[in-house]
Amino acid sequence: MFYQSELVYQTLSIWYLAGMGKKNKFLSWLGFGKKDEEQQKAQQAEEQARLEAEKLEQERIAKEQAEREEAQRLAREAESCKRIR
């Protein structure tokens, strides 16, 4: 019995993926399309969050590098001032 219900589900899934016209509305009426839309929205939200985190990490790294370069520049200036005196 489990095998038959799984086969029906797989058949409906393939049917759903094969065509999106009238079939989509019918399967949506049955409740199949809603979960796919919710899952897709969740995946998009996760992807957006990942991209935002990646962007923030890159900005943090760039800021740290700029601070290191500024510190090195100041150290070189201090070193050259000591040599002049």
C-alpha positions in Angstrom: 0.0 0.0 0.0 2.8 2.4 0.8 4.4 1.6 -2.5 1.3 2.5 -4.4 0.8 5.8 -2.6 4.5 6.7 -3.2 4.0 5.8 -6.9 1.0 8.0 -7.1 2.8 10.9 -5.4 5.8 10.5 -7.8 3.5 10.3 -10.8 1.7 13.5 -9.7 5.1 15.2 -9.0 6.3 14.4 -12.5 3.0 15.5 -14.0 3.3 18.7 -12.1 6.8 19.4 -13.2 6.1 18.5 -16.8 3.5 21.2 -17.5 2.6 24.4 -15.6 -0.5 25.5 -17.5 -3.9 24.1 -16.4 -2.2 21.3 -14.5 -0.6 23.7 -12.2 -3.9 25.2 -11.2 -5.4 21.7 -10.7 -2.5 20.5 -8.6 -2.5 23.8 -6.7 -6.2 23.1 -5.9 -5.1 19.8 -4.5 -2.5 21.4 -2.4 0.6 20.3 -4.2 1.6 23.7 -5.5 1.4 25.5 -2.2 4.2 23.6 -0.6 6.5 24.1 -3.6 5.9 27.8 -3.5 6.5 28.0 0.2 9.7 25.9 -0.1 10.9 28.1 -3.0 10.2 31.3 -0.9 12.1 29.8 2.0 15.0 28.9 -0.3 15.1 32.4 -1.7 15.1 33.9 1.7 18.0 31.6 2.8 19.9 32.5 -0.4 19.3 36.2 0.3 20.4 35.9 3.9 23.5 34.0 2.7 24.3 36.7 0.1 23.9 39.4 2.7 26.1 37.7 5.2 28.7 37.2 2.5 28.6 40.8 1.5 28.9 41.9 5.2 31.9 39.6 5.6 33.6 41.0 2.5 33.0 44.6 3.8 34.5 43.6 7.2 37.6 42.1 5.5 38.0 45.2 3.3 37.7 47.5 6.4 40.3 45.5 8.3 42.7 45.5 5.4 42.3 49.3 5.0 42.9 49.7 8.8 46.1 47.6 8.5 47.3 49.5 5.6 46.7 52.8 7.4 48.5 51.5 10.5 51.5 50.4 8.3 51.5 53.8 6.6 51.5 55.6 9.9 54.3 53.4 11.2 56.4 54.1 8.1 55.8 57.9 8.6 56.8 57.6 12.3 59.9 55.7 11.3 60.9 58.2 8.7 60.4 61.1 11.2 62.7 59.3 13.7 65.4 59.0 11.0 65.2 62.7 10.1 65.7 63.8 13.7 
